[in-house]
Amino acid sequence: MKILLINGSPRRHGNIASMLKTIQEELQDSGHHTDMLHIADLKVSPCTGCMKCRTAGRCILPEDDAQRALKLLAEADAVAVGSPCYWGNMSGQLKLLFDRMVYGLMRDNPRGLPHPLHKGKRAVILATSTTPPPFNILFNQTRGTVRALKEVLGYSGFRIVGTLQKGGTRTSPALTERELTRCRRLARKLIKE
């Protein structure tokens, strides 16, 4: 299988990156191909909201890393997406990428409702927040991030097979062995037949 891992954090060595690296190692140890995208490395112009991609089936803006990311996503059998919490949502950089890739994630059916283009693919979602547990969930911080990613991936046809939410990253910045074990389990859920 081919699995795409998307680090939606601007930090290349933060908790999200560590979680994704753990998932990647588990997948590679099982003989699967992985590609890692770091949002911080991508050059993506903002979406202008012209909606031309909905009818043209492509973005009319000059080609940039959004198209490259979409190609990797289209070729992937599964995806793992991680983001830190930005005001109860995914990072702005990750949202920008999804905005630019919308035409390759879903189409509108004749009634104007979303028609998923990635039906049958699996996904896992990772979220972190400085808000300590359980308030990261109760106050919709990591829960808001997971909700937003579920919406994008769900409308695109992905089946969410697991999530991991880590709160309190300011006071407990390192991943625990339990969290690393959960990452390995999530990797196995992505490739489960």
PAGUVO-962719 format. One line per field, with one value per residue: residue number from 1; x negated, y negated, z of N, C-alpha, C, O in turn; residue in three letters. Coordinates in steps of 0.001 Angstrom, whole numbers, padded with zeros to 6 digits. Atoms other than C-alpha are relative to their C-alpha. Example, Ala and Ser with C-alpha at 12.3 -4.5 7.8 and 13.67 -1.06 7.14 Angstrom:
BEGIN
marvex: c(1 2)
n_east: c(-000890 000820)
n_north: c(001190 001190)
n_up: c(000000 -000060)
ca_east: c(-012300 -013670)
ca_north: c(004500 001060)
ca_up: c(007800 007140)
c_east: c(-000900 000770)
c_north: c(-001200 -001090)
c_up: c(000000 000730)
o_east: c(-001936 000261)
o_north: c(-001181 -002198)
o_up: c(000665 000899)
kolse: c(ALA SER)
***
This chain:
BEGIN
marvex: c(1 2 3 4 5 6 7 8 9 10 11 12 13 14 15 16 17 18 19 20 21 22 23 24 25 26 27 28 29 30 31 32 33 34 35 36 37 38 39 40 41 42 43 44 45 46 47 48 49 50 51 52 53 54 55 56 57 58 59 60 61 62 63 64 65 66 67 68 69 70 71 72 73 74 75 76 77 78 79 80 81 82 83 84 85 86 87 88 89 90 91 92 93 94 95 96 97 98 99 100 101 102 103 104 105 106 107 108 109 110 111 112 113 114 115 116 117 118 119 120 121 122 123 124 125 126 127 128 129 130 131 132 133 134 135 136 137 138 139 140 141 142 143 144 145 146 147 148 149 150 151 152 153 154 155 156 157 158 159 160 161 162 163 164 165 166 167 168 169 170 171 172 173 174 175 176 177 178 179 180 181 182 183 184 185 186 187 188 189 190 191 192 193)
n_east: c(-000831 000647 -000626 000463 -000010 000005 000303 -000627 000638 001169 001189 000458 000433 -000917 -000762 -000682 001037 000421 -001083 -000002 001221 -000244 -000909 000772 000924 -000809 -000448 001151 000406 -000954 000216 -000849 000638 -000541 000473 -000251 -000084 000095 -000677 000963 000841 -000806 -000319 -001377 -000677 -001361 -001166 -000688 -001443 -000639 -000850 000200 000486 -001155 -000441 001164 000655 001382 000159 000457 001176 001243 000321 000890 000050 -001345 -000232 000890 -000600 -001212 000420 000379 -001230 -000771 000687 000069 -001081 -000420 000644 000062 000087 000156 000041 -000191 -001241 000013 -001331 -000989 -000072 001296 000891 -000363 000733 -000655 -001295 000316 000267 -001265 -000790 000513 -000140 -001396 -000478 000507 -000523 -001426 -000688 -001405 -000920 -000942 -000774 000904 000505 001339 000213 001383 000884 000951 -000803 000658 001325 -000002 000746 000117 000141 000771 -000148 000664 -000395 000623 -001035 000198 -001127 -000931 -000575 000243 -001168 -001216 -000097 000034 001280 000365 -001257 -000349 000931 -000432 -001282 000245 000646 -001010 -000898 000696 000278 -001270 -000628 000847 -000235 000861 -000587 000887 000148 000528 000508 000803 000017 000936 -000097 001014 001342 000899 000556 000456 000284 000437 -000995 000153 000071 -001391 -000376 000743 -000668 -001254 000367 000275 -001311 -000662 000656 -000524 -001390 000008 000319 -000799 -000827)
n_north: c(001194 001306 000805 001376 000596 001453 000741 001312 000908 000687 -000535 -001262 -000953 000088 -001193 -000553 -000648 -001228 -000977 -000466 -000780 -001305 -000699 -000301 -001107 -001218 -000363 -000437 -001304 -000974 -000103 000926 001218 001224 001327 000963 001409 000970 001215 001102 -000039 000203 001345 -000095 001292 -000060 -000170 001269 -000226 000238 -001170 -000547 -001380 -000894 -000367 -000349 -001192 000357 001361 000886 000737 -000623 -001230 000088 -001261 -000545 -001036 -001127 -000671 -000675 -001195 -001007 -000431 -000819 -001290 -000684 -000893 000450 001244 000399 001457 000535 001454 000610 000758 001455 000497 -001063 -000415 -000399 001133 000794 -000494 -001226 000413 000572 -001112 -000663 000904 -000046 -001347 -000434 -000620 -001372 -000707 -000254 000726 000243 -000783 000909 000770 000894 -000656 -000543 -001362 -000288 -000567 -000920 -000995 -001265 000200 000163 001145 000246 001415 000305 001402 000394 001297 000369 -000083 -001280 -000923 -000348 001231 000031 -000635 000653 001352 -000123 000373 -001115 -000540 000858 -000318 -001298 000224 000670 -000953 -001008 000577 000016 -001368 -000708 000415 -000497 -001433 -000777 -000583 000274 -001243 000284 001334 000154 001377 000232 001325 000346 -000098 000990 -000542 -001376 000060 -001263 -001054 -001096 -001321 -000366 000710 -000624 -001284 000309 000344 -001267 -000641 000739 -000420 -001326 000178 000531 -001041 -001192 -000447)
n_up: c(000000 -000051 -001037 -000055 -001327 000144 -001220 000097 -000955 000541 -000665 000604 -001022 -001131 -000357 001182 000810 -000701 000146 001389 000208 -000617 000914 001207 -000283 -000129 001345 000787 -000537 000546 001438 000748 000493 -000604 000388 -001073 000392 -001088 000440 -000056 001193 001199 000490 000483 000079 -000559 000864 000239 -000094 001300 000243 001339 -000098 -000096 001355 000820 -000525 -000312 -000492 001072 -000449 000469 -000717 -001152 -000750 -000234 001005 -000323 -001161 000458 000752 -001000 -000673 000948 000153 -001296 -000412 -001326 -000398 -001404 -000018 -001339 -000099 -001304 -000125 000186 -000346 000125 001394 000554 000269 001179 001165 000449 000565 001303 000919 000319 000843 001366 000563 -000117 001247 000043 -001172 000217 001067 -000316 000822 000671 -000986 -000710 -001202 000250 000484 -000387 001011 -000636 -000702 -000261 -000592 -001452 -000521 -001433 -000308 -001202 -000388 -001237 -000527 -001273 -001029 -000692 -000035 001080 000547 001437 000626 -000486 000555 001471 000589 000896 000547 001138 001081 000526 000672 001279 000908 000354 001004 001296 000455 000158 001254 001084 000120 -000888 -001211 -001130 -000762 -001326 -000302 -001207 -000452 -001107 -000603 -000984 000569 -000598 -001244 000271 001439 000611 000153 -000947 000632 000313 001225 001095 000256 000706 001379 000703 000238 001078 001254 000363 000432 001365 000990 -000298 001142)
ca_east: c(000000 -000935 -000272 -000540 -001447 -000677 -002342 -000029 -002314 -004839 -007245 -009253 -010259 -007239 -004733 -002739 -005949 -006973 -003573 -003685 -007281 -006242 -003371 -005715 -008277 -005569 -004260 -007698 -008580 -005483 -006733 -004452 -005470 -005076 -005386 -005698 -004534 -005624 -003312 -006239 -008079 -005206 -004705 -000955 000801 004085 007357 009188 012629 013328 014986 013665 012029 015500 016313 012804 011672 008389 007171 006712 003970 000362 -000898 -002515 -002894 000887 001055 -001939 -000290 002983 001180 -000347 003059 004739 002108 002331 004376 004586 003639 002521 003084 001857 002322 001796 004848 005267 008279 010122 009309 006543 003518 004035 001381 003161 006541 004983 003730 007140 008833 006583 007129 010925 011526 009464 011174 014824 017124 020609 023363 026209 028044 024966 024175 020630 019625 016491 013531 011617 014296 012919 009648 008743 007493 006221 006206 003734 004195 002215 002916 001262 004592 004203 006342 009266 009918 008335 011347 013999 013221 013173 009489 008077 011672 012294 009207 010347 013871 012557 010308 013128 015286 012709 011704 015265 016692 013761 014786 012121 013179 011686 010299 008784 007739 005197 005537 002677 003336 001020 -001958 -003308 -003782 -004260 -005999 -007364 -005257 -004636 -005271 -001491 -001013 -003732 -002038 001267 -000480 -001703 001833 003182 000621 001867 005476 004554 003362 005816 007505)
ca_north: c(000000 -003644 -005862 -009654 -011335 -015058 -017097 -020102 -021696 -024378 -022530 -019813 -018205 -018823 -016371 -015999 -015228 -012683 -010978 -010788 -009529 -006732 -005802 -005975 -003666 -001122 -001184 -000896 001991 003729 003197 000338 -002732 -006118 -009729 -012500 -016042 -018807 -021793 -024077 -022995 -023676 -026800 -027144 -030276 -031152 -030091 -033031 -031418 -031741 -028275 -027601 -024377 -022936 -023009 -022786 -019913 -021731 -024852 -027816 -029371 -028808 -025375 -025112 -022508 -022149 -020188 -018047 -017277 -016407 -014005 -012205 -012094 -010703 -007939 -007060 -004157 -005769 -008982 -010106 -013807 -015660 -019252 -021352 -023186 -026730 -028269 -024942 -024145 -022796 -024979 -027768 -026322 -022958 -024607 -026571 -023331 -021654 -024757 -024558 -020797 -020762 -019869 -016691 -015768 -016002 -017087 -018535 -016178 -017571 -018698 -020586 -018070 -016744 -013625 -012048 -011192 -009052 -006606 -003459 -004987 -005027 -007912 -008625 -012037 -013407 -016626 -018447 -021420 -023333 -023232 -020570 -017427 -016963 -020608 -020166 -017959 -019620 -023096 -021836 -022478 -019159 -017996 -020991 -020151 -016535 -017698 -020003 -017304 -014749 -017118 -017591 -013922 -012633 -014700 -013458 -009844 -008791 -006456 -007653 -004567 -006318 -009535 -010608 -013820 -015064 -017988 -019817 -020043 -023121 -021294 -017775 -018305 -014786 -011923 -009211 -005546 -005053 -007709 -006149 -002749 -004313 -005738 -002253 -000895 -003653 -002680 000902 -000302 -002134 001065 003546 005531)
ca_up: c(000000 -000458 002529 002555 005837 006105 008830 009151 011734 010858 013182 011454 014764 017000 018451 015231 013318 015981 015845 012054 012096 014464 012130 009135 010748 011633 008058 006488 008834 007414 003856 002846 000844 002563 001487 004086 003355 005720 005381 006273 003109 000715 -001359 -001823 -003035 -001322 -002900 -004493 -004150 -007884 -007913 -011440 -010208 -009599 -013319 -014803 -012560 -011924 -010207 -012545 -010402 -011506 -010534 -007111 -004354 -003956 -007202 -006172 -002826 -004553 -006893 -003891 -002200 -005316 -005573 -001871 -000537 002903 004673 008124 008799 011855 012955 016028 017304 015987 017737 017860 014245 012003 011256 008754 006454 006339 005725 002854 001293 001559 000094 -002948 -003384 -003040 -006713 -006225 -002980 -003997 -006782 -006603 -007704 -009862 -006712 -005493 -002765 -002271 -004185 -002632 -004849 -002322 -001280 000309 001483 005177 007297 010783 012428 014968 016946 019617 021854 024661 026520 029241 029310 029631 028754 025306 024545 026733 025354 021743 021174 019885 019475 017189 015166 014789 013883 011141 009679 009841 007836 005061 004912 005360 002507 000428 001063 003573 006365 009638 011389 014397 016078 018661 020659 022850 025172 027517 025175 026951 030277 028842 025497 024979 023671 026236 025516 025616 022901 020754 021136 020049 016962 016042 016449 014219 011566 011668 011346 008147 006467 007984 005237)
c_east: c(-000870 000764 -000640 000154 -000148 -000213 000526 -000535 -001151 -001309 -000355 -000367 000870 000730 000705 -001012 -000453 001052 -000006 -001236 000146 000916 -000762 -000932 000737 000446 -001152 -000525 000909 -000094 000840 -000780 000663 -000621 000378 -000005 -000081 000567 -000972 -000883 000752 000190 001367 000620 001414 001064 000685 001519 000739 000972 -000153 -000475 001161 000486 -001166 -000673 -001479 -000010 -000552 -001190 -001259 -000364 -000991 000066 001377 000295 -000868 000565 001248 -000334 -000397 001232 000825 -000613 -000002 001210 000576 -000778 000021 -000243 -000100 -000078 000031 001318 -000272 001430 001086 000152 -001376 -000852 000440 -000668 000650 001346 -000203 -000246 001295 000897 -000439 000200 001453 000512 -000479 000431 001457 000485 001409 000849 001005 000849 -000867 -000546 -001361 000022 -001470 -000801 -000998 000716 -000773 -001393 000136 -000828 -000068 -000306 -000741 000157 -000704 000465 -000772 001006 -000102 001239 000731 000579 -000269 001173 001274 000208 -000165 -001283 -000463 001251 000452 -000881 000403 001306 -000209 -000638 000956 000931 -000644 -000175 001286 000708 -000806 000115 -000865 000793 -001005 -000049 -000602 -000487 -000882 -000057 -000939 000159 -001161 -001417 -000971 -000681 -000516 -000333 -000370 001156 -000280 -000105 001401 000457 -000727 000606 001306 -000276 -000257 001299 000747 -000594 000566 001455 000081 -000157 000791 000907 001383)
c_north: c(-001251 -000852 -001382 -000512 -001511 -000646 -001416 -001004 -000725 000499 001371 001051 -000080 001308 000634 000733 001308 001095 000598 000842 001400 000841 000429 001190 001328 000488 000522 001352 001114 000110 -000930 -001245 -001209 -001227 -000942 -001405 -000852 -001315 -001183 -000072 -000379 -001477 000096 -001388 000128 000187 -001362 000150 -000210 001112 000598 001455 000989 000433 000462 001293 -000206 -001431 -000872 -000854 000675 001197 -000271 001326 000579 001126 001231 000802 000774 001260 001121 000552 000915 001392 000825 000894 -000415 -001254 -000142 -001501 -000461 -001509 -000427 -000779 -001483 -000473 001054 000530 000501 -001239 -000713 000499 001259 -000315 -000578 001096 000701 -000883 000085 001357 000461 000719 001438 000832 000400 -000787 -000291 000906 -000957 -000834 -000984 000577 000625 001463 000329 000667 001005 001078 001313 -000128 -000236 -001212 000067 -001479 -000149 -001484 -000254 -001396 -000288 000056 001364 000889 -000113 -001221 -000157 000623 -000742 -001389 -000025 -000525 001134 000617 -000827 000268 001312 -000163 -000610 000949 001119 -000527 000023 001420 000790 -000356 000466 001507 000862 000532 -000193 001252 -000227 -001423 000076 -001488 -000118 -001441 -000240 000020 -001026 000572 001422 000121 001322 000978 001091 001316 000471 -000669 000573 001353 -000219 -000376 001271 000751 -000693 000370 001333 -000084 -000523 001107 001272 000321 000399)
c_up: c(000000 000999 -000012 001427 -000170 001363 -000175 000998 -000669 000615 -000582 001027 001248 000257 -001193 -000873 000642 -000112 -001407 -000303 000581 -000882 -001255 000217 000105 -001379 -000849 000484 -000518 -001516 -000858 -000396 000661 -000638 001133 -000589 001257 -000524 -000061 -001245 -001274 -000316 -000672 000018 000560 -001079 -000151 000064 -001305 -000389 -001405 000041 000044 -001380 -000873 000464 000271 000500 -001120 000417 -000544 000877 001130 000751 000325 -000991 000260 001171 -000411 -000786 000959 000713 -000899 -000157 001278 000233 001350 000351 001523 000004 001446 -000026 001448 -000012 -000189 000241 -000232 -001408 -000441 -000236 -001274 -001258 -000564 -000640 -001402 -001037 -000395 -000873 -001457 -000658 -000091 -001247 -000152 001188 -000189 -001208 000507 -000881 -000638 000961 000786 001291 -000289 -000433 000264 -001119 000581 000808 000133 000588 001503 000400 001515 000190 001326 000308 001323 000403 001281 001144 000682 -000046 001335 -000703 -001490 -000763 000401 -000599 -001514 -000629 -000925 -000608 -001202 -001201 -000665 -000774 -001383 -001010 -000405 -001084 -001376 -000527 -000239 -001294 -001206 -000181 000897 001183 001120 000866 001376 000123 001244 000323 001200 000470 000942 -000516 000578 001243 -000161 -001483 -000656 -000112 001027 -000757 -000397 -001307 -001216 -000370 -000753 -001455 -000812 -000300 -001124 -001354 -000464 -000448 -001439 -001041 000219 -001183 000447)
o_east: c(-002019 001983 -001864 001219 -001084 000633 -000105 000062 -001856 -002390 000438 -000466 000416 000371 000696 -000743 -000664 000714 000085 -001145 -000315 000673 -000614 -001003 000260 000409 -001007 -000965 000497 000667 000944 -001721 001889 -001774 001496 -000961 000687 000042 -000826 -001451 000134 000340 001504 000678 002032 000929 000793 002247 001938 001857 000611 -000235 001003 000961 -000999 -001370 -002228 000906 -001461 -001769 -001225 -000126 -001957 000479 001466 000843 -000422 000560 001465 000359 -000022 001317 001375 000108 -000270 002324 001707 -001785 000974 -001220 000689 -000648 000715 001858 -001105 002291 002117 001200 -002329 -000341 001020 -000068 000723 001704 000571 000226 001523 001578 000393 000169 001707 001266 000129 000085 001871 -000149 001865 000618 000957 001307 -000360 -001194 -001650 000752 -002351 -000282 -001795 000214 -001394 -001964 001160 -001715 000833 -000909 -000450 000138 -000694 000941 -001121 000612 -000102 002364 000087 001454 000485 001455 002098 001344 -000424 -001251 -000285 001223 000962 -000417 000435 001462 000393 -000263 000916 001337 -000026 000184 001363 001169 -000274 -000400 -000679 001670 -002125 000969 -000719 -000808 -000783 -000463 -000778 -000080 -001909 -002332 -002185 -001879 -001357 000416 -000144 002065 -001434 000232 001573 001118 -000143 000691 001634 000505 000172 001450 001371 000130 000853 001886 001028 000370 000617 001625 002207)
o_north: c(-001234 -000995 -001509 -000388 -001978 -000555 -002243 -002062 -000136 000146 002311 002230 000268 002346 001856 001841 002300 002262 001813 001822 002377 002033 001557 002085 002345 001687 001522 002173 002272 000854 -000726 -001645 -001274 -001212 -000891 -001816 -000649 -001896 -002073 -001122 -000579 -002308 000632 -002036 001187 -000299 -002115 -000836 -000488 000904 001490 002214 002145 001556 001337 001937 000758 -002209 -000460 -001548 001859 001195 -001016 002335 001739 002161 002360 002033 001893 002270 002275 001751 001915 002375 002026 000588 -000065 -001572 000260 -001980 -000048 -002099 000185 -001092 -002064 -000319 000764 001071 000481 -002359 -000109 000479 001436 000273 -000290 001005 000959 -000378 000087 001450 001610 001685 002213 002008 001488 -001744 000319 001000 -002153 -001915 -001724 -000127 000965 002286 -000280 001490 001581 001547 001787 000862 -000729 -001656 000586 -002125 000544 -002315 000590 -002182 000631 000134 002393 000401 -000427 -001099 -000844 000242 -001068 -001788 -001075 -001154 001031 001084 -000271 000247 001409 000412 -000166 000958 001588 000215 000473 001713 001579 000530 000570 002057 002078 -000146 000314 001677 000715 -002084 001005 -002301 000581 -002383 000678 000352 -000851 000372 001866 000740 001492 000984 001444 001385 001133 -000037 000679 001698 000543 -000030 001377 001345 -000035 000487 001516 000699 -000223 000999 002241 -000543 000798)
o_up: c(000441 000907 -000005 002031 -000818 002253 -000834 001196 -001488 000143 -000534 000687 002338 -000300 -001341 -001336 -000056 -000307 -001581 -001042 -000009 -001070 -001725 -000625 -000398 -001657 -001553 -000320 -000592 -002136 -002067 000289 000756 -001070 001643 -001247 002197 -001474 -000899 -001543 -002320 000580 -001771 001064 000449 -002202 000817 -000051 -001290 -001219 -001774 -000898 -000347 -001543 -001722 -000321 000428 000234 -001841 -000419 -000879 002084 000968 000178 000727 -000612 000057 001150 000055 -000662 000750 000978 -000438 -000323 001240 -000193 001687 -000283 002191 -000572 002296 -000945 002269 -001074 000506 -000625 -000839 -001759 000337 -000198 -002177 -002332 -001780 -001660 -002315 -002170 -001577 -001766 -002364 -001885 -000452 -001128 -000891 001297 000211 -001652 001474 -002087 -000350 000593 001630 002066 -001436 000119 -000344 -001873 -000160 001829 -000819 001045 001976 -000328 002173 -000667 002301 -000600 002219 -000417 002023 002308 000006 -000151 002336 -001560 -002178 -001899 -000453 -000853 -002101 -001687 -002138 -001747 -002175 -002341 -001891 -001852 -002360 -002182 -001543 -001978 -002341 -001667 -001180 -002013 -002311 -001155 000932 001718 001054 001413 002161 -000864 002047 -000507 002200 -000286 001279 000238 000479 001441 000620 -002238 -001854 000719 001272 -001939 -001421 -002131 -002294 -001548 -001663 -002341 -001961 -001367 -001957 -002343 -001647 -001294 -002165 -002148 -000520 -001686 -000376)
kolse: c(MET LYS ILE LEU LEU ILE ASN GLY SER PRO ARG ARG HIS GLY ASN ILE ALA SER MET LEU LYS THR ILE GLN GLU GLU LEU GLN ASP SER GLY HIS HIS THR ASP MET LEU HIS ILE ALA ASP LEU LYS VAL SER PRO CYS THR GLY CYS MET LYS CYS ARG THR ALA GLY ARG CYS ILE LEU PRO GLU ASP ASP ALA GLN ARG ALA LEU LYS LEU LEU ALA GLU ALA ASP ALA VAL ALA VAL GLY SER PRO CYS TYR TRP GLY ASN MET SER GLY GLN LEU LYS LEU LEU PHE ASP ARG MET VAL TYR GLY LEU MET ARG ASP ASN PRO ARG GLY LEU PRO HIS PRO LEU HIS LYS GLY LYS ARG ALA VAL ILE LEU ALA THR SER THR THR PRO PRO PRO PHE ASN ILE LEU PHE ASN GLN THR ARG GLY THR VAL ARG ALA LEU LYS GLU VAL LEU GLY TYR SER GLY PHE ARG ILE VAL GLY THR LEU GLN LYS GLY GLY THR ARG THR SER PRO ALA LEU THR GLU ARG GLU LEU THR ARG CYS ARG ARG LEU ALA ARG LYS LEU ILE LYS GLU)
***
